[in-house]
Amino acid sequence: MATDAAITRARTVPAWKALPAAVRDTHRALVDVGNWSDGDVVRVSLGVSRPYLVTNPAHVQEVLHERAAIYPRGDDTALWRSVRKLVGDGILAEGDAWAASRRVLAPMFRPARINAMVDTMADAIAGAVDGLHGAATAGTPIDVGRELSRIVCSAIMRVFFADRITVRDALRIMKAQETIVTAMAPRILAPLVPWWIPMPGDRRFRAAVRSIDDILLPVLRQAQRQPDDGDDLLSRLVRARADDGQALSEKRMRDDLVSMVAVTTETSTVVLTWLWPLLANHPDVANRLYDEIDRVVGGGPVRGDHLAELTYTRMVLDELLRLYPAGWILPRRAATTDVLGGVRINKGATVILSPYVTQRMTAWWGPTAEAFDPERFAAGREAADGRHRYAYYPFGVGMHRCLGEHLFNLEAILIVATLLSRFRFALTDTSMPGVKVAASTRPARTVEMVLKPVAPVPAR
C-alpha cells in the first residue's frame, strides 16, 4: 500500500463525456479511456455509477492475484448478480462454495486428462464438420456462429458429458445462453438498479434460465438414479461428497452443471466467430495459415500428434484472444479501503478490469495495438518486447483463472485445422462487425460465409 503522501484522488472522466461515448460504443469508449489514462487508475462517471477502471498490468496483478481477497467478485456488482441468477452457488461463486466446486470440477480440466481426450475430440469435430459439405457443394452461405456452436457441442458433449446430453439439446442450451448474455446488457449498463425493479431483458433472462433447467435437470436426475463409475461430469458430480461426507445437494449439482455447460461451450464459439472476418481482412495471415495446415495435416484427419507442429495456428489464436477475449469485463467490489496505483479505493467501490481494454492499449502493445498481428506471439517476442506478464490475460488471473483454458487451446486448433484442411471460405460481408454489449464479446451482427471444398493436400 502506498504511503499517505503518495495517495491521490483518481482522475475522473465526467458523465457528459463518458455516457454518450458508452451509449454509442461501450467497448470503444473504454479503450479510449484506457489510452487516455495511460495506465493510471481512473474513475468513469456513468451517472448513478462511478466505477474505477483498472488497466495497468501491474494493477491487474494486484487486484486479481496478490490482493484478490480485498477485491472479490461481489454479488452486488451487476454482472455477477446476473451470473449468479443463472449459475447459483458453484464454481462462479466466492469463498467456500467456490472452493468446494473447484475441488470437484478441476480434475476434469487437468491437462493430462484433456490431452488424453484429444483424438476423441478430433473425431467428434471431424464428424460435425462433415455436415458442412452439403452447403459447401451448393455454395449456400452458413451462419458461422450457429455452425461453430454445433461443432463445439459435438466435441464437448462427448468429452465432458459422455453423450448424455444430445447435440440438439446442447444447441438449445447455447441458444438460451445467447439470450441470457444479451439480456444482461441493460443491467450491466445500469449497475445500481436493484433486481426488484423490472428492466428490459429480465423476462427473456428468466425464461432462458427455465429452459436450461428443463433440459438439464432431467439428465441430472437420471444420473442420480443410475450412478456409475464413469469419467464424465455428471458421474463425477453424483459420486462427489461435500465436506460433511454427504452427497451433493441437487441444487449444488445443478449449479455446477449449468456452469460447466456454459464454460465449455461459450468461449470457443464466441471467440472463433471473430476469426473469419479477421482472416478475410488479412489475406497474408490466412495464406500462411493455409500453408501450415496443408503441410502438417495434408489430406488426412487432424490428430493430436499434429498440434505441436501447428505453431503459426497457435499464434493466430493467441492474437485472436488478445483482440477478442470472450470475457471482456471483470468487475470487482472493494471489500475494504485500499490504495491501488497511488489512488485511494474506498470500501464498497466498484473496480472494473477489462482484458479487452488492456490488450488493446498502446501503452502495453505499441502504436499498432489494435492491428491483427500474430507475430506478436512468435517465440521470444514477449521477452524482446518487455511485455508485462499480465498485459495479456484473456482467461483471467489468479485463483479464478478459467478452468477451460487448456481445453480451448487444444479444441480451437482442432476446429480451425479441421475446417481449413477441407475448405476455403469467402464472407458475405467482409467488414469487421461491431461488438454487442453482452456478458461475452459477441459480434453485433451475424457472420456468414460460403465454403468451398478443396482437394486434399498430401502431408509434406
C-alpha positions as CSV (number, residue, x, y, z in Angstrom):
1,M,0.0,0.0,0.0
2,A,1.2,3.5,-0.8
3,T,2.2,6.0,1.8
4,D,-0.3,8.7,2.7
5,A,1.9,11.2,0.9
6,A,1.7,9.3,-2.3
7,I,-2.1,8.8,-2.2
8,T,-4.1,10.9,-4.7
9,R,-7.7,11.1,-5.9
10,A,-8.4,9.4,-9.2
11,R,-8.8,11.5,-12.3
12,T,-12.4,11.2,-13.5
13,V,-14.0,11.0,-16.9
14,P,-17.1,13.2,-16.5
15,A,-20.6,11.9,-17.2
16,W,-21.2,14.4,-20.1
17,K,-18.2,12.8,-21.9
18,A,-18.4,9.2,-20.7
19,L,-22.1,8.5,-21.0
20,P,-22.6,9.5,-24.7
21,A,-19.5,7.6,-25.7
22,A,-20.6,4.5,-23.8
23,V,-24.0,4.5,-25.4
24,R,-22.5,4.8,-28.9
25,D,-19.9,2.1,-28.5
26,T,-19.2,0.8,-25.0
27,H,-16.1,-1.2,-25.9
28,R,-14.6,1.6,-27.9
29,A,-15.3,4.1,-25.2
30,L,-13.5,2.0,-22.6
31,V,-10.4,1.5,-24.8
32,D,-10.3,5.3,-25.4
33,V,-10.4,5.9,-21.6
34,G,-7.7,3.3,-21.1
35,N,-5.4,5.0,-23.6
36,W,-6.2,8.5,-22.1
37,S,-5.4,7.2,-18.7
38,D,-2.0,5.8,-19.8
39,G,-2.5,3.0,-17.2
40,D,-3.5,5.2,-14.3
41,V,-6.4,4.1,-12.1
42,V,-9.3,6.5,-13.2
43,R,-13.0,6.9,-12.4
44,V,-15.6,6.7,-15.2
45,S,-18.7,8.7,-14.3
46,L,-21.8,6.9,-15.7
47,G,-24.4,9.0,-13.9
48,V,-25.5,6.8,-11.0
49,S,-22.3,4.7,-11.1
50,R,-18.7,5.8,-10.9
51,P,-16.5,2.7,-11.1
52,Y,-12.7,2.7,-11.1
53,L,-11.2,1.5,-14.4
54,V,-8.0,-0.6,-13.9
55,T,-5.9,-1.2,-17.0
56,N,-2.3,-1.3,-15.9
57,P,-1.0,-4.9,-15.9
58,A,0.8,-4.4,-12.6
59,H,-2.5,-3.2,-11.1
60,V,-4.3,-6.2,-12.7
61,Q,-1.8,-8.5,-10.9
62,E,-2.6,-6.8,-7.6
63,V,-6.3,-6.9,-7.9
64,L,-6.8,-10.4,-9.3
65,H,-3.8,-12.2,-7.8
66,E,-1.8,-10.6,-5.0
67,R,-4.7,-8.9,-3.2
68,A,-7.6,-10.9,-4.6
69,A,-9.2,-11.3,-1.1
70,I,-9.6,-7.5,-1.0
71,Y,-11.3,-7.5,-4.4
72,P,-13.9,-10.3,-4.5
73,R,-16.4,-10.6,-7.4
74,G,-19.1,-9.3,-5.2
75,D,-22.8,-10.4,-5.5
76,D,-23.8,-6.7,-5.7
77,T,-21.9,-6.0,-8.9
78,A,-24.3,-6.0,-11.9
79,L,-22.5,-8.7,-13.9
80,W,-22.1,-11.1,-11.0
81,R,-25.7,-10.6,-9.8
82,S,-26.9,-11.6,-13.2
83,V,-24.4,-14.6,-13.5
84,R,-25.5,-15.9,-10.1
85,K,-29.2,-15.7,-11.2
86,L,-28.1,-18.3,-13.8
87,V,-25.5,-20.4,-12.2
88,G,-26.2,-20.0,-8.4
89,D,-23.6,-21.1,-5.9
90,G,-20.9,-23.0,-7.6
91,I,-17.6,-22.6,-9.5
92,L,-18.5,-19.0,-10.3
93,A,-19.2,-18.1,-6.7
94,E,-16.7,-17.0,-4.0
95,G,-15.3,-18.4,-0.8
96,D,-16.2,-21.9,0.4
97,A,-18.8,-22.6,-2.3
98,W,-16.3,-21.8,-5.0
99,A,-13.5,-23.9,-3.3
100,A,-15.8,-26.9,-2.9
101,S,-16.9,-26.8,-6.5
102,R,-13.4,-26.3,-7.8
103,R,-12.2,-29.5,-5.9
104,V,-14.9,-31.5,-7.8
105,L,-14.5,-29.9,-11.2
106,A,-10.8,-29.1,-11.6
107,P,-9.8,-32.8,-12.2
108,M,-12.0,-32.7,-15.4
109,F,-9.7,-30.0,-16.8
110,R,-6.3,-31.3,-15.9
111,P,-4.0,-31.1,-18.9
112,A,-3.3,-34.9,-18.7
113,R,-7.0,-35.7,-19.0
114,I,-7.6,-33.2,-21.8
115,N,-4.6,-34.4,-23.7
116,A,-5.7,-38.0,-23.4
117,M,-9.1,-37.0,-25.0
118,V,-7.7,-35.0,-27.9
119,D,-8.3,-37.7,-30.6
120,T,-11.8,-38.4,-29.3
121,M,-12.4,-34.6,-29.5
122,A,-10.9,-34.5,-33.0
123,D,-13.2,-37.3,-34.2
124,A,-16.2,-35.6,-32.9
125,I,-15.2,-32.3,-34.6
126,A,-14.5,-34.1,-37.9
127,G,-17.9,-35.7,-37.8
128,A,-19.6,-32.3,-37.2
129,V,-17.6,-30.7,-40.0
130,D,-18.8,-33.4,-42.3
131,G,-22.2,-31.8,-42.0
132,L,-20.9,-28.7,-43.9
133,H,-20.1,-30.4,-47.2
134,G,-23.7,-30.1,-48.5
135,A,-23.7,-26.3,-48.0
136,A,-20.2,-26.0,-49.4
137,T,-21.1,-28.0,-52.6
138,A,-24.2,-26.0,-53.1
139,G,-22.5,-22.6,-52.4
140,T,-25.0,-21.9,-49.7
141,P,-23.9,-19.3,-47.0
142,I,-23.7,-20.6,-43.5
143,D,-24.2,-18.8,-40.2
144,V,-20.7,-19.1,-38.7
145,G,-21.8,-18.8,-35.1
146,R,-24.5,-21.4,-35.5
147,E,-22.2,-23.9,-37.2
148,L,-19.4,-23.3,-34.7
149,S,-21.9,-24.0,-31.9
150,R,-22.8,-27.3,-33.4
151,I,-19.2,-28.3,-33.9
152,V,-18.2,-27.3,-30.3
153,C,-21.2,-29.0,-28.8
154,S,-20.4,-32.2,-30.7
155,A,-17.0,-32.3,-29.1
156,I,-17.9,-31.1,-25.6
157,M,-20.9,-33.4,-25.2
158,R,-18.8,-36.4,-26.0
159,V,-15.7,-35.5,-23.9
160,F,-17.4,-34.0,-20.8
161,F,-20.9,-35.4,-20.8
162,A,-20.4,-38.9,-22.4
163,D,-23.2,-38.0,-24.9
164,R,-25.7,-37.9,-22.0
165,I,-26.8,-34.5,-23.4
166,T,-27.6,-34.7,-27.1
167,V,-26.1,-32.2,-29.5
168,R,-29.6,-31.0,-30.3
169,D,-30.3,-30.2,-26.6
170,A,-26.9,-28.7,-26.2
171,L,-27.6,-26.3,-29.0
172,R,-30.9,-25.4,-27.3
173,I,-28.9,-24.6,-24.2
174,M,-26.5,-22.5,-26.2
175,K,-29.4,-20.6,-27.7
176,A,-30.7,-19.9,-24.2
177,Q,-27.2,-18.8,-23.1
178,E,-27.1,-16.3,-26.0
179,T,-30.4,-14.9,-24.8
180,I,-29.1,-14.7,-21.3
181,V,-25.8,-12.9,-22.1
182,T,-27.5,-10.3,-24.3
183,A,-30.5,-9.8,-21.9
184,M,-28.0,-8.9,-19.2
185,A,-26.8,-5.8,-21.1
186,P,-29.3,-3.3,-19.6
187,R,-28.2,-4.3,-16.0
188,I,-24.5,-4.1,-16.9
189,L,-25.1,-0.6,-18.2
190,A,-27.2,0.4,-15.2
191,P,-25.4,-1.5,-12.4
192,L,-27.1,0.3,-9.4
193,V,-30.6,-0.6,-10.4
194,P,-31.9,-3.2,-7.9
195,W,-33.2,-6.5,-9.1
196,W,-36.7,-5.8,-7.8
197,I,-37.1,-3.0,-10.4
198,P,-38.0,-4.5,-13.8
199,M,-35.7,-3.8,-16.7
200,P,-35.7,-4.7,-20.4
201,G,-34.4,-8.2,-20.9
202,D,-35.5,-9.5,-17.4
203,R,-38.3,-11.6,-18.8
204,R,-36.2,-13.1,-21.5
205,F,-33.5,-13.8,-19.0
206,R,-35.8,-15.7,-16.6
207,A,-37.4,-17.7,-19.5
208,A,-34.0,-18.7,-20.8
209,V,-32.8,-19.9,-17.3
210,R,-36.0,-22.0,-17.0
211,S,-35.4,-23.6,-20.5
212,I,-31.9,-24.6,-19.5
213,D,-33.2,-26.2,-16.3
214,D,-35.9,-28.0,-18.2
215,I,-33.2,-29.7,-20.3
216,L,-30.5,-30.3,-17.7
217,L,-32.5,-31.3,-14.5
218,P,-34.0,-34.5,-16.1
219,V,-30.5,-35.6,-17.2
220,L,-29.1,-34.9,-13.8
221,R,-31.8,-36.8,-12.0
222,Q,-31.4,-39.8,-14.3
223,A,-27.7,-39.8,-13.4
224,Q,-28.6,-39.7,-9.7
225,R,-31.0,-42.7,-10.2
226,Q,-28.3,-44.7,-12.0
227,P,-24.9,-43.7,-10.7
228,D,-21.8,-45.3,-12.3
229,D,-18.0,-45.0,-12.2
230,G,-17.8,-43.0,-15.5
231,D,-15.3,-40.2,-16.0
232,D,-17.9,-37.7,-17.4
233,L,-19.0,-34.7,-15.4
234,L,-22.4,-36.0,-14.4
235,S,-20.9,-39.2,-13.0
236,R,-18.3,-37.2,-11.0
237,L,-21.0,-34.9,-9.6
238,V,-23.1,-37.8,-8.4
239,R,-20.2,-39.5,-6.8
240,A,-18.8,-36.3,-5.2
241,R,-19.2,-35.7,-1.5
242,A,-19.5,-32.4,0.5
243,D,-17.2,-31.6,3.4
244,D,-19.6,-33.4,5.8
245,G,-19.4,-36.6,3.7
246,Q,-22.9,-36.3,2.4
247,A,-23.8,-36.4,-1.3
248,L,-24.1,-33.0,-3.0
249,S,-27.5,-31.4,-3.0
250,E,-29.4,-31.3,-6.3
251,K,-29.1,-27.5,-6.3
252,R,-25.3,-27.7,-5.9
253,M,-25.0,-30.3,-8.7
254,R,-27.4,-28.2,-10.9
255,D,-25.4,-25.0,-10.4
256,D,-22.1,-26.7,-11.3
257,L,-23.6,-28.5,-14.2
258,V,-25.0,-25.3,-15.7
259,S,-21.7,-23.5,-15.1
260,M,-19.8,-26.2,-16.9
261,V,-22.0,-26.4,-19.9
262,A,-21.6,-22.6,-20.2
263,V,-17.8,-22.6,-19.6
264,T,-17.1,-25.4,-22.1
265,T,-19.2,-24.1,-25.0
266,E,-19.4,-20.3,-24.8
267,T,-15.7,-19.3,-25.1
268,S,-14.8,-21.4,-28.1
269,T,-17.9,-20.5,-30.1
270,V,-17.7,-16.7,-29.3
271,V,-14.0,-16.3,-29.9
272,L,-13.8,-18.4,-33.0
273,T,-16.6,-16.5,-34.7
274,W,-14.3,-13.4,-34.8
275,L,-11.6,-15.4,-36.6
276,W,-13.1,-15.4,-40.1
277,P,-13.6,-11.6,-40.6
278,L,-10.0,-11.1,-39.3
279,L,-8.7,-13.6,-41.8
280,A,-10.8,-12.2,-44.6
281,N,-9.2,-8.8,-44.0
282,H,-5.6,-10.2,-43.6
283,P,-5.1,-12.5,-46.6
284,D,-1.4,-12.7,-45.8
285,V,-2.2,-14.3,-42.4
286,A,-4.8,-16.5,-44.0
287,N,-2.4,-17.8,-46.7
288,R,0.3,-18.6,-44.2
289,L,-2.3,-20.4,-42.0
290,Y,-3.5,-22.4,-45.1
291,D,0.1,-23.4,-45.9
292,E,0.9,-24.6,-42.4
293,I,-2.3,-26.6,-42.1
294,D,-1.8,-28.2,-45.6
295,R,1.8,-29.0,-44.7
296,V,1.1,-30.5,-41.3
297,V,-2.3,-32.2,-41.8
298,G,-2.3,-32.9,-45.5
299,G,-5.4,-34.8,-46.7
300,G,-5.9,-36.9,-43.6
301,P,-7.8,-36.2,-40.3
302,V,-6.4,-33.9,-37.7
303,R,-4.9,-35.8,-34.8
304,G,-3.3,-34.9,-31.5
305,D,0.1,-35.5,-33.0
306,H,-0.3,-32.6,-35.3
307,L,-0.9,-30.0,-32.6
308,A,2.8,-29.4,-31.7
309,E,3.6,-28.6,-35.3
310,L,0.7,-26.1,-35.8
311,T,2.8,-23.3,-34.3
312,Y,1.5,-20.5,-36.5
313,T,-2.1,-21.6,-35.9
314,R,-1.4,-21.2,-32.2
315,M,0.0,-17.7,-32.8
316,V,-3.1,-16.7,-34.8
317,L,-5.4,-17.9,-32.0
318,D,-3.4,-16.1,-29.3
319,E,-3.7,-12.9,-31.2
320,L,-7.4,-13.6,-31.8
321,L,-7.8,-13.9,-28.0
322,R,-5.9,-10.7,-27.5
323,L,-8.3,-8.6,-29.6
324,Y,-11.5,-10.5,-28.8
325,P,-11.3,-12.2,-25.3
326,A,-14.6,-13.9,-24.5
327,G,-14.8,-12.4,-21.1
328,W,-14.3,-8.7,-21.7
329,I,-15.2,-7.2,-18.3
330,L,-14.3,-8.4,-14.8
331,P,-16.0,-6.3,-12.1
332,R,-14.8,-6.5,-8.5
333,R,-16.0,-4.9,-5.3
334,A,-13.5,-3.5,-2.8
335,A,-14.1,-5.3,0.5
336,T,-12.1,-2.8,2.4
337,T,-10.4,0.6,1.8
338,D,-7.2,0.1,-0.3
339,V,-4.7,2.1,-2.3
340,L,-4.1,1.0,-5.9
341,G,-1.6,2.8,-8.1
342,G,-1.5,5.6,-5.6
343,V,-5.2,6.1,-5.7
344,R,-7.5,5.5,-2.7
345,I,-10.2,2.9,-3.4
346,N,-12.9,3.2,-0.8
347,K,-14.6,0.2,0.7
348,G,-17.6,-0.8,-1.4
349,A,-16.3,0.8,-4.6
350,T,-16.7,-1.0,-7.9
351,V,-13.5,-1.7,-9.7
352,I,-13.6,-2.7,-13.4
353,L,-10.9,-4.7,-15.1
354,S,-11.1,-5.5,-18.8
355,P,-8.8,-7.8,-20.8
356,Y,-10.4,-6.3,-23.9
357,V,-9.2,-2.8,-22.9
358,T,-5.7,-3.7,-21.5
359,Q,-5.0,-5.9,-24.5
360,R,-5.7,-3.1,-27.0
361,M,-3.8,-0.2,-25.2
362,T,-0.9,1.5,-26.9
363,A,0.9,1.7,-23.6
364,W,1.4,-2.0,-23.5
365,W,1.2,-3.1,-27.1
366,G,2.7,-0.1,-29.0
367,P,1.2,2.1,-31.8
368,T,-0.2,-0.9,-33.7
369,A,-2.1,-2.2,-30.6
370,E,-5.3,-2.7,-32.4
371,A,-3.9,-4.3,-35.5
372,F,-4.2,-8.1,-36.0
373,D,-0.6,-9.3,-36.0
374,P,0.1,-12.9,-34.9
375,E,3.8,-12.3,-34.9
376,R,3.4,-10.7,-31.5
377,F,3.2,-14.3,-30.2
378,A,6.3,-15.6,-32.0
379,A,8.8,-17.4,-29.8
380,G,10.8,-15.0,-27.8
381,R,8.8,-11.9,-28.8
382,E,7.2,-11.4,-25.4
383,A,10.6,-11.1,-23.7
384,A,12.0,-9.0,-26.5
385,D,9.1,-6.5,-26.3
386,G,9.5,-6.3,-22.5
387,R,5.8,-7.2,-22.2
388,H,4.3,-7.4,-18.7
389,R,3.0,-10.9,-17.8
390,Y,-0.5,-9.5,-17.3
391,A,-0.7,-7.3,-20.3
392,Y,-2.4,-10.4,-21.8
393,Y,-4.9,-12.2,-19.6
394,P,-7.8,-13.5,-21.8
395,F,-8.6,-16.3,-19.3
396,G,-8.3,-14.2,-16.2
397,V,-5.6,-14.2,-13.4
398,G,-5.1,-15.9,-10.1
399,M,-7.4,-18.3,-8.4
400,H,-10.3,-17.5,-10.6
401,R,-8.4,-18.2,-13.8
402,C,-10.7,-20.0,-16.2
403,L,-10.5,-23.8,-15.8
404,G,-11.2,-24.2,-19.5
405,E,-8.0,-22.5,-20.8
406,H,-6.1,-25.7,-21.8
407,L,-9.3,-27.1,-23.3
408,F,-9.8,-24.1,-25.5
409,N,-6.1,-24.1,-26.6
410,L,-6.5,-27.6,-27.9
411,E,-10.1,-27.6,-29.1
412,A,-9.7,-24.3,-31.1
413,I,-6.7,-25.6,-33.0
414,L,-8.5,-28.8,-33.8
415,I,-11.6,-26.9,-35.1
416,V,-9.6,-24.4,-37.2
417,A,-7.3,-27.1,-38.6
418,T,-10.2,-29.4,-39.5
419,L,-12.1,-26.6,-41.2
420,L,-9.2,-25.2,-43.2
421,S,-7.8,-28.6,-44.2
422,R,-11.1,-29.2,-46.1
423,F,-12.4,-25.7,-47.1
424,R,-11.5,-22.2,-48.2
425,F,-14.1,-19.5,-47.4
426,A,-15.5,-16.2,-48.5
427,L,-17.5,-13.9,-46.3
428,T,-20.8,-12.4,-47.5
429,D,-19.7,-9.2,-45.7
430,T,-16.0,-8.6,-45.2
431,S,-16.3,-5.7,-42.8
432,M,-15.4,-6.2,-39.2
433,P,-18.6,-6.5,-37.1
434,G,-19.1,-4.2,-34.1
435,V,-19.2,-5.6,-30.6
436,K,-22.5,-6.2,-28.9
437,V,-22.9,-5.2,-25.3
438,A,-23.4,-8.5,-23.6
439,A,-21.7,-10.6,-20.9
440,S,-19.3,-12.0,-23.6
441,T,-17.6,-10.4,-26.6
442,R,-20.2,-11.2,-29.2
443,P,-20.4,-9.8,-32.8
444,A,-23.2,-7.2,-33.2
445,R,-24.3,-9.0,-36.4
446,T,-24.4,-12.5,-37.9
447,V,-21.2,-13.5,-39.6
448,E,-21.9,-15.5,-42.7
449,M,-19.6,-17.2,-45.2
450,V,-19.6,-19.5,-48.2
451,L,-17.3,-22.6,-48.0
452,K,-15.5,-24.1,-51.0
453,P,-14.2,-27.7,-50.7
454,V,-10.5,-28.1,-51.5
455,A,-8.8,-31.1,-52.8
456,P,-6.8,-32.9,-50.1
457,V,-3.1,-31.9,-50.0
458,P,-0.7,-34.7,-49.2
459,A,1.2,-34.0,-46.0
460,R,4.8,-33.0,-46.7
